[in-house]
Amino acid sequence: MLRNGSDGARHSDDAGVLGADADAAADGSAALIGADHTPSNRASAKHHLAGPAAPHPNWSPNAEHSAGADLATPNPTPNPSRPDQGDAAGFATPSPADHISPNPVGGTHPDPAESLVMPRLSAAAPAGLGRDELLSLLGGIGRLANRLDGYRAEVLGALDALNQSGAAPDASPHLSLRDAAGVSERDARQMLRAAEKAREHGAVLEALSDGDINTAQAETLCDARVPDPVRAELVAAATGEDTDATRRRVQRAEAEHSAETSLERLERQRAARGAGWRRDHEGMLRLWAKFDPDTGAHVEAALEALRREYWNDDKHVRNGRRTPAQRDADVLACALAGLTYTDADAAAVRRLHARAPGDDRPDEARDPSRRLPPAQVSVLVGLDALRGQTDEMGLTDAGVELPPEVVRRMACDAEIIPIILGSPGGSADAGRSRRTVPLRLR
């Protein structure tokens, strides 16, 4: 929820209207969600979010149901003199010029006396729409949310400019955003970082304000370590695709255009590592962590081995089987604190220790501080790269690329198995790590 620019107080009437003057902009929501996304209309997307608008003739400020119907009811009589009125779903679409307040000193800007307004959509309003119309409406809502994120980035930029100039000093802008938006302090910090990144790259901010990309895509594009011309191409390609596709595209572009070496990239990623934990309102402990690819490969291998053991037991349970998230939580509890809640989990941990290579000692002789056996990471690397003759990256069995320097360091105390690669169907020959029978089997 945004604050009114005049007195900073929050306003909300019974119809769920965001803003102070609902009577002056009852049609604002339909204009935003049903806006025609032609290039001529997108040019004014930033100013399309606020400003005075003529009240809809069928809108009543005292009736919640009419506000909802005003948003989702198709416009039965489009104005022939307004070619931009209405979209595929039949929503009324006023011109962007109707939502721009003149600026006395030149240009246009939203009237600070007006707030962003949006009539509440009642549950019965979209009941008569078909599937295609509902999907079209969802797409419009997504574009509206993206535009609002871009608008927020620009507003935060204006606040930052006032802070830097000394006109309105603010020692803790994240706290001001927390109070204004009603979010947590952590979310406010994240919003400030995302807005600052978007303002550093004009093409990304413009695409976000036009509603072409979402905030996750914008942050991925801003963090991409590629030249600016390549970034502009990535922004254009991100329009109309999902966030996962954008991340894969950025990853390929970084591999192709990155100027840093593999070792420099690993050092940068290692410097960006982090972890944390906190209690939520119910006393539940929440964890998060981020590791560089080298450390992450070892952590993942250790956790994946126990997860696989737990899954082998769970797949035989017919009723009351734990969810994947619950199973992963139990894996972390065992890895960090050595806790097992059932006899089956304890047996799974014992099986895992029994299969650990080179550890034939009884349970009482093992190190009690080690919750899990040492992780086993398999890395596929070329012989020339292992000898230091090429810069070919090593590939773990989890699909993580490791610099050849890291692979050579891991090979110092690892078991090396020669593999001769044949056709695309698989390997032609695979060697062994030992030439004799190990002690456990003997």
Secondary structure, 3 states (H helix, E strand, C coil): CCCCCCCCCCCECCCCCECCCHHHCCCHHHHHHCCCCCHHHHCCCCHHHCCCCCCCCCCCCCCHHHHHHHHHCCCCCCCCCCCCCCCCCCCCCCCHHHHCEECCCCCEECCCCCCCCCCCCCCCHHHHCCHHHHHHHHHHHHHHHHHHHHHHHHHHHHHHHHHHHCCCCCCCHHHHHHHHHCCCHHHHHHHHHHHHHHHHCHHHHHHHHCCCCCHHHHHHHHHCCCCHHHHHHHHHHHCCCCHHHHHHHHHHHHHHHCCCCHHHHHHHHHHCCEEEEEECCCCCEEEEEECCHHHHHHHHHHHHHHHHHHHHHHCCCCCCCCCHHHHHHHHHHHHHHCCCCCHHHHHHHHHHHHCCCCCCCCHHHCCCCCCCCCCCCCEECCHHHHCCCCCCCEEECCCCEECHHHHHHHHHHCCCCCEEECCCCCEEEECCCCCCCCCCCC
